[in-house]
Amino acid sequence: MEFSIKSTSPEKLRTDCLLVGIFEGRKLSDLAKLLDGATEKAISAAVKSGDMEGKAGTTLMLRQLAGVAAPRVLLVGLGKADELNLKGLRASFRAAIKALPAGVDHLATDFAALALKKVSVQQKTAALAEVALDATYKVNAVKEKSVEPHPLQSVSVLLEKSAQAEAELGLKQGQSVGQGVALAKDLGNLPPNICTPSYLGKQAEKLAKEYGFKVEVLDQAAIEKLNMGSFLGVTRGSEEPPRFIVMQHLHGKKSQKPVVLVGKGITFDTGGISLKPGAEMDEMKYDMCGAASVFGVFKALGELKLPLNVVGLIPTCENMPSGRATKPGDILTSMSGQTIEVLNTDAEGRLILCDALTYAERFEPAAVIDIATLTGACVIALGHHVSGLFANNDQLAKALLEAGEQAGDRAWQMPLWDDYQAQLDSNFADMANIGGRAAGSITAACFLSRYTKKYDWAHLDIAGTAWKSGKEKGGTGRPVPLLMSYLLAQAAQ
């Protein structure tokens, strides 16, 4: 999809559709007023008729208006004028794109010119580009007949010439994040017989070649040399060999400590010997969405050439039952030397992440953020609207929360108090891999915290936000927007 900035007269612009905002209470936006004058009050007539009240997300298509070159004018409700914010702008723009008929290839809008408190033109244009790419995403389905792409080919943003330079930066940023989200969705949506650990390793090498990243894809022998006994305990039951992927985007100063992103890459999770119920088990192909989000971030980093040092670590394997599989009661020795009594083999994500978190120490990181579809308990606690955030550093947590608010990809901080650590006590090892049903997402984070003593660390539990079930089943690409918002803020410092 192409994006451009135009400062031409809207009524003279030749495009398939002009997108025009209407505020609640039937109040016309500036563009609506301009077009209303050019069309002998056709827009105000439509509004006064009651067909468009201006409620957020509602739409009304007007066709062949005299005085307007565009054959279609789509009125879009923006809600109350004094309450419009970036979240509302995103939602209304998404609703508008979803309402477009098949014949619209080219769209123009002045949404970036709408006045929002404490929101820059760059932020608005970035949001429009990101939403346009996300709303037109088509699942990479494995079908005999290929899926038809969305017809929308280009979006023109109407702005004064004085804002063009700032808007161009925003479009580049939004496109890059949108492409990263799309890659994360693509990887998550692939079937697990295609998206294996080896496949992810090849995708990392492909991405590195495209953008000039440094990459290593470690096989099982190399993982064994690292003494990653916890990680290897999870992969033991699978015929698919594991991979440990290390990607490095090194565009910051040599003295700059890197941000390390660690993505959980379980390409299919049966639960192992602690077998999951059969219903909806197919969705466990999404248990690698943490890894997919790291791929998405690196795609966006490559597009933007962001002046930062960022390392991506992805431990990836399957969790399968077999005669060789780890059993409840087994004890694993992690790379750190700490021993783990496995009480439930379905609590496997933390077992691969803990070794990756230990590996992260060698980079002497500024911060480490792990991203994982870790616990069903987080879904019970927070639902599907926000990701769970845990951190051993309040400043890091605050930065991530603010990044999520800015990106419209929110998180909510959960406690990481020592009170919960005792639930992981074991009579036979340094710790158990579960702490019981109570506070399940918190004890999972407590487990990971035992491997992060040497740096500032945050954990994002995306079990409730990484994909959707039901009729709209598919990956969401979250939390790529949150992570990129955080990294963009770091680059701006």
URKATA-V326123 format. One record per pair of residues at least 4 apart in sequence whose C-alpha atoms are under 6 Angstrom apart, sorted by the first residue. I is the first residue (numbers start at 1). GAP is how many residues later the second one is. If there is no record, write none. Layout:
i->{I	I}
gap->{GAP	GAP}
//
This chain:
i->{1	1	2	3	3	3	4	5	5	6	7	7	7	7	11	11	12	13	14	14	15	15	16	16	16	17	17	17	17	18	18	18	19	19	20	20	21	21	21	21	22	22	22	22	22	22	22	23	23	23	23	23	23	23	24	24	24	24	24	26	26	26	28	28	32	36	36	36	37	38	39	39	44	47	47	54	54	54	55	55	56	56	56	57	57	57	58	58	59	59	60	60	61	61	62	62	63	63	64	84	85	105	105	105	106	106	107	108	108	108	109	109	110	110	112	112	121	122	122	122	125	125	125	126	126	126	126	127	129	129	129	130	130	130	131	133	136	171	174	176	176	177	180	180	180	180	181	181	181	183	184	184	184	184	185	185	185	185	188	188	188	189	190	192	195	196	197	197	197	197	201	208	208	211	213	213	214	214	215	215	216	216	217	217	218	218	218	219	220	227	228	228	228	229	229	230	230	230	230	231	231	233	234	235	235	235	236	237	237	237	237	237	238	242	242	243	244	244	245	245	246	246	247	247	248	248	249	249	250	251	251	251	252	252	252	257	257	258	258	258	258	259	259	259	259	259	260	260	260	260	261	261	261	261	262	262	262	262	263	263	263	263	263	264	264	264	264	265	265	265	265	266	266	266	266	266	267	267	267	268	268	268	269	269	270	270	270	270	271	271	271	272	272	272	272	273	274	274	287	290	290	291	293	297	298	301	301	321	328	328	328	329	329	330	330	331	331	332	332	333	333	333	334	335	339	339	340	340	340	340	341	341	342	350	354	367	367	368	369	369	369	370	371	372	372	373	373	373	374	374	375	377	377	378	378	379	379	383	384	384	386	386	387	387	387	388	388	388	388	389	389	389	389	389	390	390	390	390	391	391	391	392	393	401	403	403	403	404	404	404	404	405	407	407	409	423	424	424	424	425	426	426	435	462	466	466	466	467	467	467	468	468	469	484}
gap->{152	153	152	151	152	153	152	151	152	152	151	152	153	154	57	58	57	56	55	56	55	91	54	88	90	53	55	56	90	55	90	91	55	90	12	55	8	54	55	56	5	6	7	32	54	55	56	4	31	54	55	56	57	58	29	30	31	55	56	21	27	28	4	5	4	5	6	7	4	29	27	28	4	4	5	23	24	25	22	24	21	22	23	20	35	38	18	19	16	17	14	15	12	13	10	11	8	9	7	4	31	46	47	48	47	48	48	47	48	49	48	49	47	48	12	13	46	44	45	48	42	45	46	44	45	47	48	47	42	45	46	44	45	48	4	45	14	4	4	124	127	123	116	117	119	120	115	296	299	113	108	109	112	293	4	290	291	292	98	101	287	286	5	93	4	71	45	46	119	120	16	4	5	91	35	36	33	34	31	32	29	30	27	28	4	25	26	24	22	108	106	107	127	104	105	102	103	104	121	120	121	93	85	82	83	84	89	83	84	85	87	88	82	74	75	73	70	71	68	69	66	67	64	65	62	63	60	61	59	56	57	58	55	56	57	108	109	51	52	107	108	51	106	107	108	109	50	51	52	108	51	107	108	109	50	51	52	108	27	28	51	107	108	24	26	27	108	23	26	50	51	21	22	50	51	52	18	21	51	16	17	50	15	50	5	6	49	50	4	5	75	47	48	49	73	48	71	72	86	81	82	23	187	183	4	4	5	4	14	15	16	13	14	11	12	9	10	7	8	4	5	6	4	20	90	91	89	90	91	92	88	91	91	4	94	89	90	89	88	89	90	89	89	89	90	88	89	90	87	89	66	63	64	4	63	4	85	81	80	81	24	25	24	74	75	23	24	72	73	23	24	25	70	71	23	24	68	69	6	66	67	65	63	10	79	82	83	4	5	6	78	5	74	75	73	12	7	8	11	6	5	6	8	4	9	10	12	7	8	9	5	6	4	4}
//
